[in-house]
Amino acid sequence: MKSSIRVAVMAALFLPLGSTLALAGGPIEKACNRSDRSGATSSMCSCIQQAADQTLSNSDQRRAAKFFEDPEKAQDVRLSTSSADDAFWDRYRNFTDTASAYCAG
């Protein structure tokens, strides 16, 4: 009984916080909204964030968000010979393919 009450209290405390965080947007959405690209509407940026949430970890999202500010960083990662960068690039390509398919419409 005590554990079910504890779960209910925790949910009541943290669900509003989670809802607020979800509305704030993730790192990809924020970077997209700050960019000067003509197609960067709030609905498009939100869609791209949803694709990121499905395909990238939080740390990968933070790393990929930097590409909006400095596209040269993406080129550096793509051309890198590091196995970690190669693995990240594979995940990033999966994200971009997913975002293209999911948000094209």
Secondary structure, 3 states (H helix, E strand, C coil): CHHHHHHHHHHHHHHHHHHHHHHHCCHHHHHHHHCCCCCCCHHHHHHHHHHHHHHCCHHHHHHHHHHHHCHHHHHHHHHCCCHHHHHHHHHHHHHHHHHHHHHCC
